[in-house]
């Protein structure tokens, strides 16, 4: 058995669903495209994208000794309708990928085991990466043949649809490369139409500043008013563009579930999360991706979802957050209360506005809850 065949066999045995290889010196030219995207400010708060642009644009800048890159895919497709929970406004919707143990922990361990096998079988040096270094995984995976970047800018596979994690192993070994995958999107624009905030501003072009995944995970400040209603009950990530991809039907038919969602993350109640203090938050989301945004940003997201719920019974819980030490939480609580109980909002507005020291929060109290500019209205 050749070394490449051994690598593929070991990868599948470890639980990966696909394994492809590209030459480091045949990586796609990304500098011009990345710089154009950054020049428009589309990265938002993700300053690390700009800081690491040079290394991100060329894998050889990250590790000059790399000769080959082994790209791995692991399917995390849901076992039910990923969008069904969106209609239950009293429930919190968490992106499918974050309904189980943190994928960084799952994949990195498997990558290290595979990397050890590569060294033991073929020698050389290796480095493993899974969303932890400036690696443009999706273009590299496309060049390696794992799939193609769809119009939503995520990777799509004929075998695994849009639901899979990526990881990479850089090696100094010369390995036979696979053929790149060609684009199979055709005239389909389902992902563009499905985006709640119109963040896919053109085919294959995403403005992260409009994306709910970015807003609920990476963005540190208040959620912009124009996107709050469109968020609905999405408190961590957004799966809409992934879930509507027609290629998912092949993933559902072939995927043997390896990553099973936690039952308590399939459709958790907003009430449960509003009652959760920081200690309970850390315990509940231990070893889960949600933990990385911290309790304050998590509460900010839950409060926006509460404001969209129409559930007046949540108003008192929302009101308790008006005195939260984090301004981003207080501001979200003001907006949520204005949506749920306008009478109570009017009663509290004058006193809270007078005592509030943060201008962003004072502005929330000043604004009438008239959001005609919402992108979905």
N, C-alpha and C positions, 0 to 999 in steps of 0.2 A: 504494500500500500504506500502510495506517495505521501510526502509530508502534508501536502494540501488536503488530500483525502482524509488523512488522519485528523487534521485540524477540524474539518467539517464534521466528522463522526463524533469527535470529542465534544464539539460545540452543541450538537443535537442531544447528546447524552446528558449534558449539563442543563438542558432545558431551553436553549436558544432555538428559535424556529427557523432561522436562516443564517448563513455565513457566506460572505463574499469577500473578495480581495481586490485591491487596486494598488498600483505602483505609486509610491509617494511622489515620484517625479512626473506622474501623469495626473496629478490632482487637478480639478477644474480651476481655471483662473478666476479668482473671486474678488481680487482687490478693487477693481473698477466698480463692480456691482455693489460691493459692501460700502465703499466710500460714497457712492451716489445715495444709498439708503441713509447713511449717517448724515450726509449733508442736508437732508430734509428734516433732521431731528426726529426721525421715526422711532428711535430707540427709547425716547422718553427718559425715565429715571434710570435706565439701564446703562449707567456710565461706563461700566466695565466693557461694554461692547466697543466703545470708542477707544478706551485705554488699551485694549488688546487687539486693535484692528490689524496691526501689521502681522502679528503671529497668527491671528485668526484667518487671514487671507491666504496663507500658504503653510501647510503642515510642516514643511521642511524648515520654516522659520521657528516653529515650536521645538522641533528636534531635528537638527541637520543630518544626523546619522541614520535617520529612518529611511529604509529602502522600500518597505511594503507596509500596507495598512490592512488589517483584518477587521472588517465591519460586521457586527453582529446585530441581529434583530430578535426581540422577544415580544410576542403577541400578548396584549392585555385586554383583548376584546371583551366587552360585557356579555353576560349571559341573559340579559333582558334588554328592554328598550331604554337606551341611555337618556332619552329625552322625556320619558314618561313622568318623572318627578317634577318637571317644570310646571305642570298644571296644578300641583298641590301647593298652593301659596303659603300654607302654614308650615311647610316643610323646607328644609335647607337642601339645596342641590350642590353636591360636591363632584368635581370632575372625576370621571371614571378612573383615571390613572392614580388618583389619590385616595381611593376607597380601600386600599390594602396597605401593606407595609411599604415604607419609603423605597421607591424603585432604585435609588442610588445604592442603598444597602444590598438589595437583592442582586442587582446586576454586577456591581463592582466585585463582590465576592466570587461570582462565577467567572468574570473576566480574569481575575487573578489566577484561578485554578486552570483556566485554559492557557493563559500565558505561561504558567509553569510547565504545562504539557508541551508547549511549543519549544521552550528552551531545552527540556529534557530530550525531545525527539530531534531537534534541528540545531540547537545551540543558538548563538547570537544573543543580543540584548532585546528587551521588550519594555514598553511602557503602556499602561492601561488608562483609558479615559472614559468617563460616563458623565457628561454634563458637568464636569468639574474643572475643565481647562478650556482655553480658547480654541476649541476644535469645531469647525463648521461641519457637524456630523451629517446633516441632510444632503448637502451637495456631494460629500464624499461617499455616502451610501448610494446615491444615485449613480455616481461614476463606477462604483464597485458592482452595481447590478442588483442591489436589494430592492429598488423601486424607483419611482420618479417623484419629483416635487410637484404636487398638484397645484391647482389654482389657489388653494388656501395656504400654500407655501409649506404644508406638512408633507411628509413622505407618504406615498401610496404604493401599495404592492398588489400585484395580481393575485397573490396567494394569501395575503394577510390584511387587505384593505388599508384603512387608515389607523388601525389600532396597534401600534407597537413601539416599544422602546428601542433606542439605539445605544450601542457601546462600541468602542474601538480599541484595538491593540496595535500599537506601532511597533515595528520590529526592524532590526538591521538585516534580516534575512531577505534574500531575493526569492520571492514567491510568485508563482504563475498567477497573472491577473485574470479576473473575469470580465466579460463584456458588459458595458454599461447598459442600463435599462432605458428604453425609449418611452416617451410620454404617451399615455393612453387616456388622457382626459377627454380628448376630442372636443365636441361642442358643449359638453356638459358644464353647467354653471350652478349646480345645486348648492355647492358650498358658499358661493358668493351670495346667492339669494337667501341662504339660511342665516347669515351673520346678523345677530340682533342689533349691532351698532354700526354696520357697514364698514367694518375695519378692513375688509378686503377691498381696497380702493380701486383695484384693477386686477385682472387675472395675474396670478403669481406675484402680487405685490400687497403686502400687509403693512398698515400703519399701526404699530403696536399701541400708540397712544389712544386708539379707539377700541382696542381689543379687550374684552371682559377678562380674559385670562391674565393679560398684563395688568389691568386695573385692579383686580382682586388679589394679585400675588406680588407683582414687582413694584407697583406704584405706591409711594409712601404717603402721599398727601390725601386730601379729601377726594372722593369720587366726583368728577365733574358733573354738574347738574344735568347736562344734556344726556348723560348715559345712565342715570339712576333708575328711571323707570324701565329702561331696556334690560337692566341687570336682572329684573325679576327676583327670583329666589336663588340665583347663582352666587354662592358665597365664596367659592374657591374654584376658579377656572371656568371654562366654557367648552362644551363638547359639540355644539350645534353643527359646525362646519365638518367635523369629523364624522358625526353620526349619520349625516345624509349622503355620504359618499357611496355611490352604487357598488363600488368594488368591495364594500364590507360584506356583501352576501357570500362572497367566496371565503372570507375569513371566518364567518360564522359557521359555514359548512365544514371547514377543515380543522378549526382550532380546538385542541384539547386543552381545557382550562387548566392553567398552571398557577395563575394568580387569582385567587378567589376573594371577592369583596367582603369586607367586614359587614355583617348584618346591620350593625348600628351606624353604618355610614351610607347605607343605601338610600334612606329617606329620613334622616334625623329631624326632630322638630326644632323650629326656631326658638320656641320657649325654652327647651333644654339648653340651647347655646346662650340665650340671654341670661339665664340663671347661673352660668358657669363662670367662676372667678378664674384668676390666672393660674392658680395651683391646679384646679380641676381641669383647665384647658391643657396644661402640660401633661397631666396624667392621661387624659383621654386620647390625646394625639401623640403620645409617646411612640417613637419609631414610625411616625407617619409624616408624609410630606407637608401636611398643613401646618405642622409645628413651626416651620421655618419662617412663616410670616409674622409670628409673635401674636400675643393676645390682643393688643390694641388694634392692629390691622384686621384681625379676625373679627373683633367686635364691630369695627366700622362696617365690614361687609354684612354681618348679620343684621345690623341695624337698618341698613339700606333695604335688605330683604324684608325685614319687619315692616318698614314703611310701605312696601309694595304689597304686603299680604292682605290688607283690608281687614285684619283681625283686631278689632277694638280691644279684645282681652289682653293684647300684648302691650297696650299703651302704658300701663303702670310700670311694667318692666323696662320699657324704653325710657320712661321718665327717670328711673333710678340712675341711668347713665349720663344724665345732664351734668352731674358733678364729677364725672370721671377725670382723673388727672391728665389724661392725654387729650389734647385739643381735637385730634382727628376723630376721637370717639364722641366727644361732646357735640361736635358739629353734625355728625351723622345722627346722633340722638335727636337733635333739634329738628332736623329734616324729617326723620321718621315720625316724630310726634305730630308735626304739622300735617302729615299725610293721614295719620290714624285718628287724631282727636283735635280738631281745629279749635274747639272751645277751650280745651285745656291749654293748648298752645297759646292762644290769645291771653289767657289768664296769667301765664308764666312769663310771657315775652318781655314785659317792661322791666321786671325785677332782675331777670337773668341777664338781659342786655346791659343793664346798668352795672352789674357786678363782673361781667365777663371781661378778661384782659386781652384775650386773643382776638385780633381783628377778623380772622376767618370765621370764628365762631359767632362773633357779634353780627357779622354779615348774614349768617344763617338765620339768626333771629329777625333781622331786618327784612329779609326777603319774603314776599308773599308767595305762598305755594302755587305759583302759576308757572307751569313748565311746558308751555306751548311749543317750546323749541326742542322738546324731546325728539330724538331721531326716529322713534316709532310712532309718533303722533302726527 
